[in-house]
Amino acid sequence: MAADRKPLYAKIAIARKQLPDMTEEAYRELLHNKFRVASASKLSFAQLSSLVQILAEMGAVFTTPGKTHSNTKVTAKARPDWIEVKDGDRHADQKRAILAIWKKLGYSMSSLETRVKRGFGVESFAWLHDEKKISALLSDLQKREHAFDLKQVGVNE
């Protein structure tokens, strides 16, 4: 069972390197505040998985070159019409606006994943945490929505 923990420890190490604000002190504070421990070695497998999820929500990306991983609980295959945006996400409002416009325009959620991957180099919409990238996507979609609305008015007249 100890071997099962190694990939989680590796992901935690990767995340700590990726997150600029994740100093040693910040990491220890996170462990203490969320799990009441001073070291990840004291965490259960489930708690380690939870820590990895927390780090992903903070902006860490866990991918292997050439492979696609999904850090969302509901995958596109399981429910292609829905992507969850957690309340704790810093950009939840903007992401929900993106999803609403995306749906209004009739695009599939799997195509959003493809757009995010190709346009921003992020494997999943859930992992998109860069404010500039989110704003750029939202701005583009708002322009498309405006054109869509004008087209609808023209059709209805």
ZAKEVEX-545884 format. One record per residue (C-alpha): residue number from 1; residue in one letter; x, y, z. Coordinates in steps of 0.02 Angstrom, whole numbers. Example, Ala and Ser with C-alpha at 12.3 -4.5 7.8 and 13.67 -1.06 7.14 Angstrom:
{1,a,{615,-225,390}},
{2,s,{684,-53,357}},
END
This chain:
{1,m,{0,0,0}},
{2,a,{146,117,32}},
{3,a,{187,106,-154}},
{4,d,{14,177,-194}},
{5,r,{61,335,-100}},
{6,k,{217,372,-204}},
{7,p,{125,447,-354}},
{8,l,{30,561,-236}},
{9,y,{190,618,-151}},
{10,a,{263,651,-325}},
{11,k,{112,757,-374}},
{12,i,{126,856,-212}},
{13,a,{310,889,-248}},
{14,i,{269,945,-425}},
{15,a,{132,1060,-363}},
{16,r,{245,1140,-234}},
{17,k,{368,1183,-372}},
{18,q,{232,1249,-487}},
{19,l,{144,1361,-362}},
{20,p,{245,1519,-334}},
{21,d,{162,1560,-168}},
{22,m,{188,1385,-99}},
{23,t,{337,1419,14}},
{24,e,{387,1292,144}},
{25,e,{294,1393,275}},
{26,a,{138,1407,167}},
{27,y,{141,1219,134}},
{28,r,{158,1177,319}},
{29,e,{17,1300,358}},
{30,l,{-93,1216,228}},
{31,l,{-59,1045,303}},
{32,h,{-97,1110,477}},
{33,n,{-255,1206,429}},
{34,k,{-332,1071,320}},
{35,f,{-273,911,404}},
{36,r,{-200,958,574}},
{37,v,{-32,877,534}},
{38,a,{144,945,511}},
{39,s,{196,821,375}},
{40,a,{113,739,226}},
{41,s,{182,572,287}},
{42,k,{52,579,425}},
{43,l,{-92,587,299}},
{44,s,{-200,440,246}},
{45,f,{-213,393,63}},
{46,a,{-381,483,52}},
{47,q,{-309,639,134}},
{48,l,{-160,637,14}},
{49,s,{-282,628,-131}},
{50,s,{-378,774,-56}},
{51,l,{-216,874,-39}},
{52,v,{-176,842,-223}},
{53,q,{-352,904,-269}},
{54,i,{-327,1061,-162}},
{55,l,{-161,1096,-247}},
{56,a,{-242,1072,-418}},
{57,e,{-376,1197,-372}},
{58,m,{-237,1318,-324}},
{59,g,{-168,1304,-501}},
{60,a,{-52,1153,-505}},
{61,v,{-60,1050,-663}},
{62,f,{-21,864,-663}},
{63,t,{13,795,-836}},
{64,t,{133,674,-914}},
{65,p,{196,723,-1087}},
{66,g,{91,635,-1217}},
{67,k,{-45,585,-1095}},
{68,t,{-207,670,-1048}},
{69,h,{-268,669,-869}},
{70,s,{-428,739,-799}},
{71,n,{-436,809,-625}},
{72,t,{-623,835,-629}},
{73,k,{-740,717,-541}},
{74,v,{-862,712,-686}},
{75,t,{-777,674,-850}},
{76,a,{-833,728,-1022}},
{77,k,{-874,547,-1062}},
{78,a,{-980,527,-906}},
{79,r,{-1081,686,-932}},
{80,p,{-1030,786,-1085}},
{81,d,{-1154,927,-1055}},
{82,w,{-1087,981,-887}},
{83,i,{-927,1046,-807}},
{84,e,{-919,1085,-621}},
{85,v,{-853,1252,-558}},
{86,k,{-819,1247,-372}},
{87,d,{-872,1393,-263}},
{88,g,{-695,1408,-194}},
{89,d,{-622,1441,-367}},
{90,r,{-554,1620,-374}},
{91,h,{-628,1642,-547}},
{92,a,{-792,1549,-519}},
{93,d,{-902,1692,-583}},
{94,q,{-803,1714,-743}},
{95,k,{-796,1526,-772}},
{96,r,{-983,1509,-747}},
{97,a,{-1011,1651,-871}},
{98,i,{-899,1561,-996}},
{99,l,{-997,1400,-973}},
{100,a,{-1164,1489,-991}},
{101,i,{-1113,1575,-1153}},
{102,w,{-1033,1415,-1218}},
{103,k,{-1196,1322,-1188}},
{104,k,{-1302,1464,-1262}},
{105,l,{-1199,1458,-1422}},
{106,g,{-1236,1272,-1433}},
{107,y,{-1057,1212,-1415}},
{108,s,{-1020,1047,-1330}},
{109,m,{-926,1044,-1166}},
{110,s,{-797,926,-1239}},
{111,s,{-758,1059,-1369}},
{112,l,{-725,1182,-1226}},
{113,e,{-596,1061,-1158}},
{114,t,{-517,1054,-1331}},
{115,r,{-519,1244,-1347}},
{116,v,{-435,1267,-1178}},
{117,k,{-305,1135,-1216}},
{118,r,{-261,1203,-1388}},
{119,g,{-278,1388,-1349}},
{120,f,{-201,1396,-1177}},
{121,g,{-101,1235,-1155}},
{122,v,{-205,1181,-1005}},
{123,e,{-272,1003,-1004}},
{124,s,{-442,1044,-930}},
{125,f,{-557,1194,-909}},
{126,a,{-561,1151,-723}},
{127,w,{-374,1181,-716}},
{128,l,{-380,1351,-802}},
{129,h,{-330,1473,-664}},
{130,d,{-236,1610,-757}},
{131,e,{-340,1769,-748}},
{132,k,{-277,1836,-915}},
{133,k,{-320,1675,-1005}},
{134,i,{-492,1666,-924}},
{135,s,{-525,1849,-969}},
{136,a,{-468,1821,-1148}},
{137,l,{-584,1671,-1167}},
{138,l,{-731,1763,-1090}},
{139,s,{-702,1917,-1199}},
{140,d,{-697,1810,-1357}},
{141,l,{-857,1720,-1307}},
{142,q,{-946,1883,-1267}},
{143,k,{-907,1944,-1444}},
{144,r,{-973,1781,-1515}},
{145,e,{-1127,1794,-1406}},
{146,h,{-1160,1972,-1467}},
{147,a,{-1146,1915,-1649}},
{148,f,{-1259,1767,-1609}},
{149,d,{-1389,1881,-1529}},
{150,l,{-1386,1999,-1680}},
{151,k,{-1408,1852,-1795}},
{152,q,{-1556,1791,-1692}},
{153,v,{-1640,1963,-1701}},
{154,g,{-1616,1964,-1890}},
{155,v,{-1694,1791,-1905}},
{156,n,{-1844,1838,-1798}},
{157,e,{-1888,1995,-1896}},
END
